[in-house]
């Protein structure tokens, strides 16, 4: 089961990050401090779809933490936080006898304690937004990527093509 990208959730993340940056930048001494403070700001929601969250958290409810424990630290932290949010919601009277899928739809829309991104990733997103690499729909415009990124991508594709032709021989 691969994760699919929901551009509306991604787009919301991008614009919420910009708002967080605007809130902390005037009170920060350096850009780096601003990015570090920005990602630690409470986020308006968890930036995954209910389907993505359900695919990870449903096994956790059965005691299977293997998938989540193999994730990178920030992503793992986000899913553990979302798991706690899910459990908290499921204990409320209005969610008694409701399915995990139903509760998950509400859990992902709840405020998150932070953005669960590294400061470096947040800096890249802000630069991409500022330079038009990410459009209004939250999608990458390949033609506007910085030239070094294009070069790296070009060489990666060439290596894959070369590997593929060698494997075919």
N, C-alpha and C positions, 0 to 999 in steps of 0.2 A: 504494500500500500504506500505509494508515494504521496508526498505532501503536494497539494496544488496551491497555487498562489491566488489569493483573493485580492485583487488590486484595490478594492475599496478599503480593506483593512490596512493594507500597506500604505495607501495614500493617506489615510487618517493618521497613521504613525508619523509620516513625514511632516505633515502640517502641525501635529501636536508637538513634535520635536522643535519645530521652529518657534512655536509659542513658548515652550519651556526655555529655549535659548534667549528669547527676548526678555523673559522674566529674570534670568540670572546674570546675563552679560553685563548690565550696568553696575552690578554689585561685585564683579569679579576683577581681580588684578590683572590676570592674563587670560589669553584665549584658552589655554589648556585648562586653567581653573574653571572657566565658564563651561567647557565641555564636560568636565568631571562633575560639576554641580548639576548640569542639565540632565544627565542620564540618571542621577539620583533623585530627581524631582518625582513626586507622585504622578503617575500617568492616568489619563481619563479612563483607560480600559486596558485589557490584555490584548495584544496585537496578534492574535491568532483567531481563526474562525472556530466556530463551535465544533465543526467536523474535525478539524485538526486536533483540537483539545480533547475531544471525545476519543479519538484514536489512540492518544497517549494515556489519558487518564483512566479509561475503562479497564485496561489491564492492571493499573495501579490499585484500583478498587478491589481487585481480586488478589492483591498481594504481589503482583508481578512488576517489579521496578527495573527490570533488565533494560528495557528500551530507554527509559528516561535516564538511567545511570550511565548510558553510553553517550549521552549528549554532551556538548560543550558546556562549561560551567554556567555561563549566563542563561542559556536556554534551559538547562536543568533547573536552575534556581527559579526561573519563571514558571515552569511546570509544577514544581513543588509548591510554589505560592498559589498557583491556580488550583492545585489539588486541595490545599487548605481552605481556599475560598469555596470550593465545591462542597467540601464536608461541612463547612459552616452553614452554607445555604441549605443543604439537605436536612439539617437539624431544625430548621425553622418550620413552624406549623403550616405555613402556606405551601410548603414543598413536600409535605407528607404524602406518601403514595404517588409521587410523581416520578417519571422515568429519569434515568441519568441523563438522557439526551435532552429532556426538557430543562432540567436544572443547569446543564452545561451552557445552554443558550443564555441563561441569565448570568452565570458565573463569568463568562468571557467579557460581558458588557460592564462588569463591576470595575470600579477604580483599582488600578494596580499600584503597589507601593513604590515602583520605580519603572523605568523604561526597559530594563534588562538588556542594555546595550553597552558595549565598551565605549569610552570617550572617543577613541579613534574611529570607530564605526559611525558614531554620531557626527563627527567632524566630516567624514566622507559624504554622508547623506546631506548635510547642510551645504557643502560645496557643490554637490551635484544639483541640488535644488537651485542654488544661486546662479549656477552656470547653465541652467536649462538642460542638463543631462537627464533629469527626471522631469517628465511632462506633468500636466495638470491631472492626468489620470493615474499617476503613480507608476508609469512605465518608463523604462530606460529608452532613451533615444540614442541608438548605437552611433549615429553620425556625429553626435556632440560629445562623445567620450573623449577625454584627453588623449593626445597622440600616443603617449607612452602606454596607455591602457590598450589602445588599438594594436600597437606593436606586440605587446605581450600576448594578446588574444590571437593575433595572426600567427605568431610563432607556435603557440600551443596547438592551434588547428593543424599547422603543417606537421608538427611532431606526431599528432594523432593519425593524420593521413599516411605518413611514412610508416608508422607502426602497423596500421591496418594493411598497407600493401605488403609489408614484410610478412605479416601473419598469413596472408593469402597465398604466398609463394610456397 
